Amino acid sequence: MRSDFATARQLLEKAQQHLQGRDATSRQLNEAIELLVEAVLTAEHTAPKGEVVMFPQRRSGAR
């Protein structure tokens, strides 16, 4: 099973929206989630997109 980085990032961002308090705990949690969001973004954009399959090429002059 492959990781769904885009969905994980969306859920983390949604969690941040719920932590709008001005207390120290809310601020710390937001900072921690921001680090996770950055890590997920990095993973999302560095993960292999798929395998490239090379198709046979026609020889020149052949039909």
C-alpha positions in Angstrom: 0.0 0.0 0.0 1.4 3.4 -1.0 1.2 6.4 1.3 -1.2 9.2 0.3 0.9 12.2 1.1 -1.6 14.7 -0.3 -4.4 13.5 2.0 -2.0 13.4 5.0 -1.0 17.0 4.4 -4.7 18.1 4.1 -5.5 16.4 7.4 -2.6 18.0 9.2 -3.6 21.4 7.8 -7.1 20.8 9.0 -5.8 20.0 12.5 -4.0 23.3 12.5 -7.3 25.1 11.8 -8.7 23.5 15.0 -5.8 24.7 17.1 -6.4 28.5 17.0 -5.9 29.1 20.7 -3.4 31.7 21.9 -2.1 29.4 24.7 1.4 28.0 24.7 0.2 24.4 24.1 -1.8 25.4 20.9 1.2 27.3 19.6 3.6 24.4 20.3 1.2 22.0 18.6 0.9 24.3 15.6 4.7 24.5 15.3 5.0 20.7 15.5 2.3 20.2 12.9 4.0 22.7 10.6 7.2 20.6 10.8 5.1 17.5 9.9 3.4 19.4 7.0 6.9 20.3 5.6 8.1 16.7 6.0 5.0 15.4 4.1 5.5 18.0 1.4 9.1 16.9 1.0 8.1 13.3 0.8 5.2 14.0 -1.6 7.5 15.8 -4.1 10.4 13.4 -3.8 8.5 10.2 -4.0 8.9 8.3 -7.2 6.0 9.0 -9.5 6.0 5.6 -11.2 8.0 3.4 -13.4 8.8 4.4 -16.9 8.2 1.7 -19.5 10.3 1.9 -22.6 8.4 0.8 -25.7 10.3 -0.7 -28.7 11.2 1.8 -31.3 10.7 1.2 -35.0 13.8 0.7 -37.0 14.4 3.4 -39.6 13.1 2.4 -43.0 11.0 -0.4 -41.6 7.2 -0.3 -42.0 
